[in-house]
Amino acid sequence: MTVLTITFGDHVDLNGVQSMVSSIAAYGNVYEGESQRAFRVEVFRPSKLPSLKERLVEWDRYGFLHWVEAT
């Protein structure tokens, strides 16, 4: 299992956050963190990880979010 921590930028409205989180949920279990902008994602199937990372890298590049892979 791989765990990712995702934090959305303050400039992203909450509807946008919910939409992106819904997309992320297709890859694993999503848990809300300490705020409505912080989430933990548990990806159980390694085959799904590359496509999720590709999407997150793109959103990170546009400044929508920041993400890290937990060790």
Backbone torsions as a table, in degrees:
resi	resn	phi	psi	omega
1	MET	NA	139.9	176.7
2	THR	-114.3	136.6	179.8
3	VAL	-115.5	129.7	177.6
4	LEU	-116.8	143.6	174.2
5	THR	-111.5	126.1	-175.7
6	ILE	-124.6	132.4	176.8
7	THR	-127.8	125.0	-179.8
8	PHE	-88.8	147.1	179.4
9	GLY	-68.5	152.7	179.9
10	ASP	-64.5	-25.1	-178.7
11	HIS	-77.1	-10.3	178.6
12	VAL	-86.7	121.2	-179.2
13	ASP	-67.0	157.1	-173.7
14	LEU	-63.4	-29.5	174.6
15	ASN	-64.5	-39.0	176.1
16	GLY	-65.0	-40.4	177.2
17	VAL	-60.8	-47.9	-178.8
18	GLN	-61.4	-39.7	179.1
19	SER	-63.5	-45.3	179.8
20	MET	-67.4	-38.3	178.8
21	VAL	-64.5	-37.2	177.0
22	SER	-61.8	-39.5	177.2
23	SER	-65.8	-41.7	-179.1
24	ILE	-65.9	-32.8	-177.8
25	ALA	-61.4	-20.3	177.1
26	ALA	-67.8	-16.0	-176.5
27	TYR	-99.9	-15.8	-178.3
28	GLY	174.6	-169.9	179.9
29	ASN	-83.3	132.1	-178.9
30	VAL	-112.7	131.8	179.4
31	TYR	-125.0	131.0	178.5
32	GLU	-71.8	139.9	-179.6
33	GLY	-92.3	-141.3	-175.5
34	GLU	-74.4	-15.4	179.7
35	SER	-139.6	176.5	178.2
36	GLN	-76.3	0.6	-178.4
37	ARG	-116.0	-0.2	-178.2
38	ALA	-117.9	133.2	-176.7
39	PHE	-141.5	154.3	172.8
40	ARG	-118.3	134.1	-179.6
41	VAL	-120.8	127.9	175.8
42	GLU	-106.2	115.6	179.7
43	VAL	-104.7	114.8	-176.0
44	PHE	-91.0	-26.2	-177.4
45	ARG	-102.6	110.4	-178.5
46	PRO	-56.5	-27.2	-178.7
47	SER	-67.2	-21.7	-179.7
48	LYS	-87.2	-17.3	-173.2
49	LEU	-62.7	-45.8	-179.1
50	PRO	-58.8	-41.8	-179.2
51	SER	-71.1	-34.0	176.1
52	LEU	-66.0	-45.9	179.3
53	LYS	-60.8	-38.7	178.3
54	GLU	-60.2	-45.1	178.5
55	ARG	-64.4	-44.4	-179.4
56	LEU	-65.1	-39.2	177.6
57	VAL	-61.1	-42.3	178.9
58	GLU	-63.2	-47.6	-179.9
59	TRP	-65.5	-34.7	177.0
60	ASP	-65.4	-41.8	179.8
61	ARG	-60.6	-35.7	178.4
62	TYR	-82.9	-4.2	176.4
63	GLY	84.2	14.0	-179.5
64	PHE	-75.2	-31.9	-174.4
65	LEU	-155.2	171.2	171.4
66	HIS	-129.6	140.7	-179.8
67	TRP	-141.0	152.7	176.0
68	VAL	-140.7	150.3	175.3
69	GLU	-93.1	122.8	-179.3
70	ALA	-70.7	146.2	179.4
71	THR	-100.9	NA	NA
